[in-house]
Amino acid sequence: MQDKDIRSERLLSRLKAQLQVKLKAGLRDERGATAVFFAVGLVLLAPAALGLVDVYLTTTQRAELQDALDTATLYAARSDKMTDAELKTVGEAALVSNLRLPEGQKLVSSDFKLAADKITVVGTAQIEAPGVGPKLWDRADLTANSEVLRNSNNVEVALVLDTTGSMQNNMANLRSAATDLVTLVIKDQQKPYYTKIALVPYSVGVNMGGWADTARGAPIGPTVISAATQTNPIQITTSTEHGLQTNERVLITGIEGMTALNNKEFVVTKVDATKFKLNSINGTDAGTYKKYSKGGAAQCLREGCAQQSFQDTQSVQQRMPVSACATERVGTSAYDGVGPGTAKVGWHYNRLGATDGSCRSAPIVPLTSTKKTLTDQIAALSDDGSTAGHIGLAWGWYMISPDWDTVWTGDSAPAAYNKPQTLKVVVLMTDGAFNTAYCKGVNAKNSGFGEAKDRIKCDATNGTAFAQADKLCKNIKAKGVFIYTVGFNVGNDANVKKLMNDCATSAEYVYMPANGTQLKVAFRAIAQDINSLRISK
């Protein structure tokens, strides 16, 4: 562009010099006819010659303006700026840097902004029209326009929110902050690139809602009793296979005639697939009951059944119903993002509720681009329960894992990890220590929360919640997933701070808000950063 400016200035200088020579020669020529012809020619030809120069300069300057604007618009589009004001600032700086104007010529106006599709940057600019001849007519400003489609990305975000009892005084702030993030990240325009968010509230676990049976398996319900002998010990016959093994516990309900068996637990001895014998828990026989009439059901009481019987930390027998909540996986896939067809998630048993355990958190929402679906669920969030943050983290991964595409289907199906121009993000928020881990689906003995009667007499199968979260974080990041962590009002809790820093993608992805206002600021900052990743990665 500098070479063009130099050539234009040199041409203008030559024309001026030649004109000056002709003018001086005409003035020196004393012949009348020559003077007359010269004067007439000068009047007619000089403006025409200068007009041609104007045309040349106009064409040259318009091309230079377009080149400079194209460069500036491309620069703005490749930046991480999202607002029109930010785009205008970086675009104008690039335009001024690339545009070379002859002395005295001015840039009249310029603008850079997003088009309606939110991924096209539009640049416009005007400069004064150049000219060296007489202004016999108005010269309109030279204008240029440029459009650049940003090299954007699809975005899948799992928003993992702590809704435990300790959040009681800050739920309004959390609902507001989460709503802001959803509103900022999900774009109205979903083509050619989409933005989706999944919601994972957690407390004692994660509420799987209608996906519970798919993710963990259907609980084994009671088996219908068809006969019971009045012998010592009593032998029960079931209409279908009972699935019990010797030394298992069973709960008998609903029998007519031999009603003394009802609502009691017994240890069984298996006879065959449809028969088992009852042994009383205290070691005496159960063969002194009245004659069986009809009806009744036998409910297994092991993990995986609709109810579970266990000894608490003080060796007292407890019985709890299953809930729709998920606990941690065990085994070789404990820290993987594989689907439930490969490894089921953990069961959850809780004493709350007469017939079914309470999950104590709102149900999950799979990936969606419908803001209202998410904001309605966020508006209904309430606080309750202890903190199983590692389970929330695992489910954040499951929501965006392509291995779960048999569960999350249609528009909620996650993309492959290696899909071009697709980003996967987990936002993990907690307000304190991860204090709840499980053994056989029941709050473990070494958990940091719960009364003795609510905890089973065994330590957490996978270790502490912090240790499990640390392993999950490493494996999630190994899949190329970005992790933001938000440690809300955690004070001097060294374990939480360490996890927040170790789990996040980098130090720039860690937020430690100390109050509700700062929590909202942090979520807005994360939303803006996700938007920047969308157009810069």
Buried (B, 14 or more C-beta within 10 A) or exposed (E): EEEBBEEBEEBBEEBEEEBEEBEEEBEEEEEEEEBEEBEEEBEEEBBEBBBEBBEBBBEBBBBBBBBBBBBBBBBBBBBBBBEBEBBBBBBBEBBEEBBBBBEEBEBEEBBBBBEEBBBBBBBBBBBBBBBBBEEEEEEEEBBBEBEBEBEBBBBBBBBBBBBBBBBEEBBEBBBBBBBBBBEBBBBEBEEEBBBBBBBBBBBBBBBBBEBBEBBBEEBBEBBEBBBBBBEEBBBBBBEEEBBBEEEBBBBBBBBEBBBEBBEBBBBBBBBEEBBBBBBBEEEEEBBEBEEBEEEBBBBBBBBBBBBBBBEBBEEEEBBBBBBBBBBBBBEEBBBBBBBBEEBBBBBBBBBBEEEBBBBBBBBBBBBBBEBEBBBEBBEEBBBBBBBBBBBBBBBBBBBBBBBBBEBBEEEBBBBEBEBEBBBBBBBBBBBBBBBBBBBBBBBBBBBBBBEEEBBBBBBBBBBBBBBBBBBBBEBBBEBEBBBBBBBBBBEEBEBBBEBBBEBBBEEEBBBBBEEBEBBBBBBBBBBBBBBBBBBBB
